[in-house]
Amino acid sequence: MRIAVCDDEEQYRIQLKALLEKIGGILDTEIDTFSNGEWLLDAFRKNSYDIIFLDIEMPEMDGITLARKIREISDKANIVFLTGHVEYALEGYEVNALRYLTKPVQTDKLKEVMRFVGEKNRNKKQLIIKEDGEEILLDIDEIIYMEAQNQNVLIHTKKKNHLIRYNLGEYEEELKKDGFFRIHRGYLIPLSKVKKLVKNDVILEGRDGDITLPVSRNALKSLKEALYAFVESEAF
């Protein structure tokens, strides 16, 4: 679990990091601290965080403004505000804040936050792949698309690509119930990453920008139907 702490006051950064290290001692956690919102944004663009603790009252860029900028990049990070002023709560709803914690942070309140996020992460669907003799767990929401390459499958993800010896058809069956669709004999995509259809191409949300993939003539009608069904299911 990747965690970021952003607070312009050093004493609170040190205190919160120490508490997080104590609470997450048996977990695989990586904690980065920042005294400046721009530095956090730069780091987040390169590699996102699962939980972000933000001080609301910071010079240059306050926590609410910083949270809005984070939400422009991702809607999945869990944002926790650090404050003593409950009047900010309504603004927090705007950026889908997970929780407010009063400074200095109480250990029991922090444990509640970590327990909630831990349970949420455990409910994520994961895929076990074997690459270079090593078994790796991939969150399926990290997958951008899968590509058949002879006897192998190249899995494009938000962080890196994985080339494994497998059959794309088997992944099609395995991931169909999780919103994946075979658009072409060479490509399997998650419907959640589709931005739009342009003639016989599909535009996906990629790692470094949009990705265009061809849709076979036979799959086009079924893809449109699957997309409509997916959007309806996500709306409720």
C-alpha positions in Angstrom: 0.0 0.0 0.0 1.4 3.4 -1.0 0.7 6.2 1.4 1.4 10.0 1.1 1.4 12.5 3.9 1.3 16.2 2.9 1.7 18.8 5.7 3.7 22.0 5.8 4.4 21.4 9.5 7.3 19.0 10.0 6.2 17.9 13.5 2.9 16.6 12.2 4.5 14.9 9.2 7.0 13.0 11.5 4.3 12.1 14.0 1.8 10.8 11.4 4.5 8.8 9.5 5.6 7.2 12.8 2.0 6.2 13.6 1.5 4.8 10.1 4.7 2.7 10.4 3.6 1.4 13.7 0.1 0.5 12.6 1.2 -0.9 9.2 4.2 -2.8 10.6 3.0 -6.2 9.3 1.7 -4.7 6.0 3.5 -4.0 2.8 3.4 -0.2 3.1 5.5 2.6 1.5 5.1 6.0 3.0 6.3 9.3 1.4 6.0 12.7 3.1 5.7 16.1 1.4 5.8 19.7 2.8 4.5 21.1 -0.5 1.4 20.3 -2.6 3.2 20.6 -5.9 5.8 18.1 -4.9 3.0 15.6 -4.0 1.3 16.2 -7.3 4.5 15.6 -9.3 5.0 12.3 -7.4 1.4 11.3 -7.8 1.5 11.7 -11.6 4.5 9.3 -11.8 3.0 6.7 -9.4 -0.3 7.0 -7.6 -1.0 6.6 -3.9 -3.6 4.4 -2.2 -4.1 6.8 0.7 -3.3 10.6 0.8 -3.3 12.5 4.1 -3.7 16.2 3.4 -3.4 19.1 5.8 -6.1 21.6 4.8 -4.4 24.7 5.9 -1.2 25.0 3.9 0.4 28.1 2.3 0.7 28.3 -1.5 -1.8 25.5 -2.1 -4.4 24.5 0.6 -5.5 20.9 1.0 -8.9 21.4 -0.7 -7.3 22.9 -3.8 -4.7 20.1 -3.8 -7.5 17.5 -3.5 -9.3 18.9 -6.5 -6.1 18.6 -8.6 -5.6 15.0 -7.4 -9.1 14.2 -8.5 -8.4 15.6 -12.0 -5.7 12.8 -12.2 -7.5 10.0 -10.4 -10.8 9.3 -8.7 -9.5 6.2 -6.9 -7.1 7.5 -4.3 -8.5 7.7 -0.7 -8.1 11.3 0.5 -8.1 11.9 4.3 -8.0 15.5 5.5 -6.1 16.6 8.5 -7.8 19.6 10.2 -9.4 21.0 13.3 -12.1 22.9 11.4 -15.3 20.9 10.7 -16.6 23.7 8.5 -14.5 22.4 5.7 -16.5 19.2 5.6 -18.9 20.3 2.9 -16.0 21.1 0.6 -14.6 17.7 1.3 -17.7 16.0 -0.2 -16.9 17.8 -3.4 -13.6 15.9 -3.7 -15.0 12.6 -2.3 -12.9 12.8 0.9 -12.8 9.5 2.8 -12.5 11.0 6.3 -11.4 14.0 8.5 -8.9 13.5 11.2 -8.1 16.1 13.9 -4.5 17.1 14.5 -2.7 15.7 16.3 -4.0 12.4 14.9 -5.3 9.9 17.4 -4.1 6.3 17.0 -7.5 4.7 17.2 -9.0 7.0 14.6 -6.0 6.3 12.2 -6.5 2.6 12.7 -10.1 2.9 11.7 -9.1 4.6 8.4 -6.4 2.0 7.7 -8.7 -0.9 8.5 -11.4 0.5 6.1 -9.0 1.0 3.2 -7.4 -2.4 3.9 -10.8 -4.2 3.6 -11.6 -2.2 0.5 -8.3 -3.2 -1.2 -8.8 -6.9 -0.2 -12.1 -6.8 -2.2 -10.3 -5.9 -5.4 -10.3 -8.5 -8.1 -6.8 -9.7 -8.8 -5.2 -11.9 -11.5 -2.3 -14.2 -10.9 0.3 -14.3 -13.7 3.6 -16.1 -13.9 6.4 -14.1 -15.4 10.1 -15.2 -15.5 9.2 -18.0 -13.1 7.7 -15.6 -10.5 4.0 -15.4 -9.6 2.7 -11.8 -9.6 -0.7 -10.5 -8.4 -2.2 -7.9 -10.8 -5.2 -5.7 -9.9 -7.5 -6.1 -12.9 -8.4 -2.4 -12.7 -4.7 -1.7 -13.5 -5.0 -3.5 -16.9 -5.3 -1.2 -20.0 -5.6 -4.1 -22.5 -4.2 -7.5 -23.4 -2.6 -8.3 -26.7 -2.0 -11.7 -28.3 1.6 -12.2 -29.5 2.1 -15.7 -31.1 2.0 -18.1 -28.1 2.2 -15.3 -25.6 0.0 -12.5 -24.2 1.3 -9.0 -23.6 -0.6 -7.4 -20.7 -0.4 -3.6 -20.8 -0.9 -2.0 -17.4 -0.8 1.4 -15.9 2.7 0.7 -14.4 4.4 -1.6 -16.9 3.9 -4.4 -19.4 4.0 -8.1 -18.7 4.8 -10.7 -21.4 3.6 -14.2 -20.4 3.0 -17.5 -22.0 -0.8 -17.8 -22.1 -3.7 -17.9 -24.4 -5.8 -14.8 -25.0 -9.0 -16.9 -25.4 -8.6 -18.3 -21.9 -8.3 -14.7 -20.4 -11.4 -13.8 -22.4 -13.4 -16.5 -20.6 -11.8 -15.8 -17.3 -12.4 -12.0 -17.3 -15.7 -11.8 -19.2 -17.7 -11.4 -16.0 -15.3 -8.6 -14.9 -16.2 -6.3 -17.9 -13.6 -7.4 -20.4 -14.4 -7.7 -24.1 -12.6 -9.3 -27.1 -12.7 -6.6 -29.8 -10.4 -8.4 -32.2 -8.7 -11.8 -32.4 -5.6 -10.0 -31.1 -7.0 -7.7 -28.4 -9.0 -8.0 -25.1 -10.0 -4.8 -23.4 -11.7 -3.7 -20.1 -14.8 -1.8 -20.9 -14.1 0.6 -18.1 -11.1 2.0 -20.0 -13.1 2.9 -23.2 -13.3 6.6 -23.8 -15.1 6.5 -27.2 -15.7 4.6 -30.4 -14.6 6.1 -33.7 -15.8 4.2 -36.8 -14.0 0.8 -36.5 -11.6 1.8 -33.7 -11.9 2.0 -29.9 -10.1 4.7 -28.0 -8.8 3.6 -24.6 -7.5 5.6 -21.6 -3.7 4.6 -21.7 -0.7 5.1 -19.5 0.8 8.0 -21.4 -2.3 9.2 -23.3 -5.0 7.7 -25.5 -4.6 4.4 -27.2 -6.4 3.5 -30.5 -7.1 -0.2 -31.2 -9.0 -1.8 -34.1 -12.4 -3.4 -33.6 -13.2 -6.3 -36.0 -16.3 -5.9 -38.1 -18.0 -8.9 -36.5 -17.4 -7.6 -32.9 -18.5 -4.0 -33.4 -22.2 -4.5 -32.8 -21.6 -6.7 -29.8 -19.1 -4.2 -28.4 -21.7 -1.4 -28.5 -24.2 -3.5 -26.8 -21.7 -4.5 -24.1 -20.7 -0.9 -23.6 -24.3 0.2 -23.1 -24.9 -2.6 -20.6 -21.7 -1.7 -18.8 -22.6 2.0 -18.5 -26.1 1.1 -17.2 -24.7 -1.3 -14.6 -22.2 1.3 -13.4 -24.9 4.0 -13.0 -26.7 2.2 -10.1 
